Amino acid sequence: MSEGIFLNARIGSDKTAATQDLPAYILPSDAHEMDRLNLQHRIWSTIMHGLCPISKDELDLVLHSKSGHPSPKILDVGCGSGIWCLEIAKEYPHTTVVGFDRTPSKPLSERTTKLLGNVLQGLKQFHGEFDLVHCRVVMSHIKSDMQKSVIQDLVCCLRPGGLLIISDWDEITVDEDDVMLPAAKDNSEPGERGSWLARVTNEAYARDPIDSVLRFIVSDALKNSDSVDQETLGTALYLSPVGWDGGDAEHGAYIGEMVRIDFMDAFDAFKPIYLKRGIPEHVVHEWRALLDKELRGISRRIFTRWHSTWARARDLNSDLRTAGSIFSPDLAVGGPESPAQ
Ligand SMILES: C[S@@+](CC[C@H](N)C(=O)[O-])C[C@H]1O[C@@H](n2cnc3c(N)ncnc32)[C@H](O)[C@@H]1O
């Protein structure tokens, strides 16, 4: 993997016999979906005030050049459109950035490498290689019984002292009073508690209710890992309004509108899944109208949540270990803890 070369190499084809039994990714990878992911990236960078949940000083510490050492390396697992790779490469031009995804995309840039492969086949080829491993909105697409081992594999990709950041959508919808909303039911009475966002998400993943809260799975997996420096473990929970300004939320109207468009586009991307599951087209059409009313804040005003969890790999031989203490643990950002769990 050399810096300065674009390499669209495939590590293990999705179509090999070994992967035929692996669960498929249910969203498309067309230009429209890439636009949606780029919009979602804007949501992340607005709520996080940057590309990562930690401060610039903390990130600089992880990605600083060490004399006599090769340039710091960054891996983005499930990189999608590659927008995060491009932006981190711009912010840290001395680093080598590698994006990894099961679906091909346009070349990223001359300085950024994209490798094709399936995370469910293991990441052994990356073990011990990276100073920063980033994985955003991928884990929620991994079956819950496989998430723990994927997280462990991500930890293994770190060099000693390297930083892992896992971020995702929280998949829980709350009302204006921060109370979790159940999935809406068909023919519900006006005023009955229930969210169409929760309903269409559950329908897309064929589940109700959600079987596990991902951010707890992530932090538990990191807490139980001997390879992780426990003092550096941190979490953040971000609350964002959907289709309204969220009251006094910072950049509330801007975030609310971006999230509304993101979720409506995601619904449209899920449409073939609903039809494949035998849901009649007119029902899908009805759900869309009900979702639209909710996401515009007409039938109810909702918030959704995003979470991030990070930690550094143990580095027993380095005085960098003490620097771990400047990492902010449990940085709760403007959101209530899950009322459900
Ligand atoms: C919702 S997108 C997020 C993209 C990007 N991380 C972002 O935040 O903009 C999820 C990405 O993960 C990729 N993905 C899902 N399952 C994967 C797997 N098993 N192996 C590799 N990539 C996977 C998908 O192809 C898709 O590009």
PDBQT file of the ligand as one rigid body, heavy atoms in Angstrom, charges set to zero:
ROOT
HETATM    1  C1  LIG A 401     -24.170   3.699   5.814  1.00  0.00    +0.000 C 
HETATM    2  S1  LIG A 401     -22.704   3.517   4.884  1.00  0.00    +0.000 S 
HETATM    3  C2  LIG A 401     -21.538   4.523   5.813  1.00  0.00    +0.000 C 
HETATM    4  C3  LIG A 401     -20.386   4.997   4.965  1.00  0.00    +0.000 C 
HETATM    5  C4  LIG A 401     -19.338   5.863   5.687  1.00  0.00    +0.000 C 
HETATM    6  N1  LIG A 401     -18.709   5.163   6.771  1.00  0.00    +0.000 N 
HETATM    7  C5  LIG A 401     -19.939   7.143   6.157  1.00  0.00    +0.000 C 
HETATM    8  O1  LIG A 401     -20.115   7.315   7.375  1.00  0.00    +0.000 OA
HETATM    9  O2  LIG A 401     -20.238   8.010   5.303  1.00  0.00    +0.000 OA
HETATM   10  C6  LIG A 401     -22.163   1.894   5.279  1.00  0.00    +0.000 C 
HETATM   11  C7  LIG A 401     -21.003   1.439   4.434  1.00  0.00    +0.000 C 
HETATM   12  O3  LIG A 401     -20.490   0.247   5.000  1.00  0.00    +0.000 OA
HETATM   13  C8  LIG A 401     -20.211  -0.656   3.942  1.00  0.00    +0.000 C 
HETATM   14  N2  LIG A 401     -20.318  -2.015   4.495  1.00  0.00    +0.000 N 
HETATM   15  C9  LIG A 401     -21.420  -2.578   5.041  1.00  0.00    +0.000 A 
HETATM   16  N3  LIG A 401     -21.162  -3.838   5.395  1.00  0.00    +0.000 NA
HETATM   17  C10 LIG A 401     -19.852  -4.061   5.082  1.00  0.00    +0.000 A 
HETATM   18  C11 LIG A 401     -19.000  -5.184   5.198  1.00  0.00    +0.000 A 
HETATM   19  N4  LIG A 401     -19.452  -6.321   5.710  1.00  0.00    +0.000 N 
HETATM   20  N5  LIG A 401     -17.725  -5.075   4.767  1.00  0.00    +0.000 NA
HETATM   21  C12 LIG A 401     -17.263  -3.915   4.236  1.00  0.00    +0.000 A 
HETATM   22  N6  LIG A 401     -18.035  -2.824   4.084  1.00  0.00    +0.000 NA
HETATM   23  C13 LIG A 401     -19.313  -2.886   4.497  1.00  0.00    +0.000 A 
HETATM   24  C14 LIG A 401     -21.271  -0.373   2.895  1.00  0.00    +0.000 C 
HETATM   25  O4  LIG A 401     -20.884  -0.825   1.599  1.00  0.00    +0.000 OA
HETATM   26  C15 LIG A 401     -21.394   1.145   2.981  1.00  0.00    +0.000 C 
HETATM   27  O5  LIG A 401     -20.527   1.784   2.120  1.00  0.00    +0.000 OA
ENDROOT
TORSDOF 0
